[in-house]
Amino acid sequence: MFWNRTEHGFYQDASSLFWEYGQDTDFGARLHDLRHKFAIDRLREGWSIYRVQKCIGHDSVKTTARYYFRYLSQQQQDRVRSDGDNGFR
């Protein structure tokens, strides 16, 4: 968390600060959107679903699949599931 000296004088996390910056600059994305982009791009590159799960911190690989498989073709889904070493290459 970062101290943000506003008229309210409260703590804000990095995500809130990023959002405010985006509003001021018409960036139009949240910090969490960058997390989603990272995961989708890595899966499309062929990273194991297990490796992506560990990188983004999901407790279950099912959560990773639920959120990100909708952006992958069936062939891409099959490839990221088939990594026998669970992504630790």
Order of alpha helices (4+ residues) and beta strands (2+ residues): beta-beta-alpha-alpha-alpha-alpha-alpha
